Amino acid sequence: MQLNHSIVLSGFPLGVVILFGQQNQKFWQIVMQGLRAIVPADKFAPTEAKINSFAAGIGTVVFNEDQQTIASLQQNFPAIPSSFPSGRNRKAVSHSLLSSRH
């Protein structure tokens, strides 16, 4: 399921993707592969355990903000830039809905 919603002057795109089942598992497999490429093998066990705990959830909600649009809004509306940084400072965030299946 994917939901897109624009807020703040109709130009601040916030993408939301909700993943369940195989899509949830595939997402965390991709995350695991990416982390294996940058975390030393001898230090990977805690990372793997954490990612596996996320993957064990029923689903994952992934949020993403379009940083180019935010920068453009800051430039085009200099009178109100203070309303943009709070959103801009957040990274793409994902949250596991539940830590384990029941």
C-alpha positions as CSV (number, residue, x, y, z in Angstrom):
1,M,0.0,0.0,0.0
2,Q,1.4,3.4,-0.9
3,L,0.0,6.8,0.2
4,N,1.3,10.2,-0.9
5,H,0.3,13.4,0.7
6,S,1.4,17.0,0.0
7,I,1.4,19.5,2.8
8,V,2.8,23.0,3.4
9,L,1.9,25.2,0.4
10,S,1.0,22.1,-1.6
11,G,4.6,21.5,-2.5
12,F,6.1,19.4,0.3
13,P,5.8,15.8,-0.8
14,L,5.8,13.2,1.9
15,G,5.8,9.7,0.6
16,V,4.6,6.9,2.8
17,V,4.8,3.2,2.0
18,I,3.3,0.5,4.2
19,L,4.8,-2.9,3.7
20,F,3.3,-6.3,4.8
21,G,4.1,-9.9,4.2
22,Q,6.6,-10.6,1.4
23,Q,7.2,-6.9,0.7
24,N,8.1,-6.4,4.3
25,Q,10.5,-9.3,4.3
26,K,12.1,-8.1,1.0
27,F,12.5,-4.6,2.3
28,W,14.5,-5.8,5.3
29,Q,16.5,-8.2,3.1
30,I,17.6,-5.2,1.0
31,V,18.5,-3.3,4.1
32,M,20.5,-6.3,5.4
33,Q,22.4,-6.6,2.1
34,G,23.2,-2.9,2.2
35,L,24.4,-3.0,5.7
36,R,26.5,-6.1,5.1
37,A,28.4,-4.1,2.5
38,I,29.4,-1.4,5.0
39,V,29.6,-3.1,8.4
40,P,32.6,-5.3,9.1
41,A,31.7,-9.0,9.2
42,D,33.2,-9.5,12.6
43,K,30.9,-6.7,14.0
44,F,27.8,-7.6,12.1
45,A,26.0,-9.9,14.6
46,P,24.3,-7.1,16.6
47,T,23.3,-5.3,13.4
48,E,21.8,-8.5,12.0
49,A,19.9,-9.2,15.2
50,K,18.4,-5.7,15.1
51,I,17.4,-5.9,11.5
52,N,15.9,-9.4,12.1
53,S,13.8,-8.0,15.0
54,F,12.4,-5.3,12.6
55,A,11.8,-8.0,9.9
56,A,9.9,-10.1,12.4
57,G,7.2,-7.4,12.7
58,I,3.9,-7.7,10.9
59,G,4.7,-4.7,8.7
60,T,6.9,-1.6,8.2
61,V,5.9,2.0,7.5
62,V,8.5,3.9,5.5
63,F,8.4,7.7,5.3
64,N,10.3,9.8,2.8
65,E,10.6,13.5,2.2
66,D,11.7,15.1,-1.1
67,Q,14.7,17.2,0.0
68,Q,14.9,19.0,-3.4
69,T,11.3,20.3,-3.0
70,I,12.0,21.4,0.6
71,A,15.2,23.3,-0.5
72,S,13.2,24.9,-3.3
73,L,10.4,26.0,-0.9
74,Q,13.0,27.5,1.4
75,Q,14.5,29.5,-1.4
76,N,11.1,30.6,-2.9
77,F,9.5,31.5,0.3
78,P,12.2,33.2,2.4
79,A,9.7,34.9,4.7
80,I,8.7,31.5,6.2
81,P,11.8,29.3,6.1
82,S,11.6,28.5,9.8
83,S,8.7,26.2,9.1
84,F,10.8,24.0,6.8
85,P,13.9,22.9,8.7
86,S,12.0,20.7,11.2
87,G,10.9,18.5,8.3
88,R,14.1,18.8,6.5
89,N,16.1,17.6,9.5
90,R,14.3,14.3,9.7
91,K,15.8,11.5,7.7
92,A,13.8,8.9,5.8
93,V,12.4,7.0,8.7
94,S,11.1,3.5,9.0
95,H,9.3,1.9,11.9
96,S,8.4,-1.7,12.5
97,L,4.8,-1.9,13.4
98,L,5.2,-4.8,15.8
99,S,8.5,-6.3,17.0
100,S,7.2,-9.9,16.8
101,R,4.5,-11.9,15.2
102,H,1.9,-13.5,17.4
